[in-house]
Structures are given as C-alpha cells and as structure tokens.
Amino acid sequence: LAQAISAFGSRLSLPFCPSAVRAPSSGNMARGVVKHLKRMFAPRHWMLDKLKGRWAPMPSAGPHKMRECLPLIVMLRERLKYALTYREVKMIVMQRLIKVDGKVRTDMFYPAGFMDVVQIEKTKETFRLLYDTKSRFTLHKISKEEATYKLCRV
C-alpha cells in the first residue's frame, strides 16, 4: 500500500492515512518493564554462583544503574553471610536494621553503589562499598566518624 501511494499518490484520490502504512504489530514487542533477571545475565561483579538457582535479584530503580550497583539482598546473603535465604533477608530489612547513607532502607533490592555507606544497627558495623583491583565490589569496614563524609570527587 505504501508503495502504491508513493508511486500513484498524485493520481489517486484517496486521502493519505499513515496508520494504514504501518505494519501489523508482531507479538515480540516489549510489554512493560522487565521485572526478572536470569542468574547468568547478572553482573559479574556480584559473584553469584551459576548453579544455585535460575534467577538473580533484580535491583529496584534507584540512584545507581543495574550494572553499577550491589542490591542489599546480595550484600546480606552472599557477601556478609547474615542470612541464608530470601525470607531471612526480608526479615532483616523489614526490621529497619539497615541504613544506606544514613537513611533506613526497607527495600531489599535497593541498589547500593560506589562510595555508599551501609550501616547495620544490631552489629554496630559500618561499611563503605568500594571496588577492588578486579572491579568487584568489596565491603570496606569503616569507623563512625569516617561514615559521616562521602568522597564525591578525586
């Protein structure tokens, strides 16, 4: 139809309708936001096991991009080993024990990023997220007075 209109457009008396030119919709178009993340496609710096399940935690929307963050669930379960299961992490976070940059976070998929300060009330520990030499996140233990400032520029 589009070729006919362009070739014979001046000779045809039909009004031009752009919606008639558009191709019929195919079934593979996106249908909203992506809410799941397969474990194999999770960022390498999270260091998740390949065989521990099919799914990886999808970080929530927040101040850091998905490829440049570490969700709280990965931090508590895989790195600090404070929880063994999803349910245990949910209990820890919902008790309002975790602070990121001085603010209580109850979303266990909250994306903590580079130079963020993570405080755990019960254990009285404070960590700063830094990169190691292989571009992986490490939780560097810091003191209370060091937790009050954040280096934004070098």
ZIUR-V992715 format. One record per residue. PHI is phi in whole degrees, -180 to 180 (NA if undefined). Layout:
{{PHI} {PHI}}
This chain:
{{NA} {-63} {-68} {-65} {-68} {-70} {-77} {-116} {-59} {-74} {-89} {-82} {-98} {-78} {-71} {-77} {-125} {-64} {-68} {-73} {-81} {-62} {-71} {-63} {-69} {-94} {-78} {-104} {-83} {-68} {-125} {110} {-77} {-86} {-109} {-121} {-142} {-73} {-61} {-68} {-101} {-71} {-58} {-63} {-72} {-76} {55} {-88} {-71} {-74} {-103} {-88} {154} {-93} {-108} {-120} {-69} {-90} {-64} {-72} {-69} {-171} {-73} {-122} {-71} {-60} {-80} {-121} {-137} {-134} {-63} {-59} {-64} {-69} {-63} {-77} {-91} {-91} {-89} {-84} {59} {-82} {-141} {-102} {-128} {-57} {-64} {-66} {-64} {-60} {-65} {-62} {-70} {-71} {-81} {62} {-95} {-107} {-119} {-117} {55} {81} {-120} {-66} {-119} {-104} {-94} {-76} {-101} {-60} {-85} {-86} {-128} {-56} {70} {-76} {-102} {-112} {-112} {-117} {-64} {-62} {-90} {56} {-107} {-133} {-125} {-121} {-82} {-131} {-93} {-92} {-69} {-103} {60} {-112} {-74} {-124} {-96} {-93} {-72} {-130} {-87} {-64} {-71} {-74} {-74} {-78} {-118} {-135} {-78} {-104} {-149} {-107}}
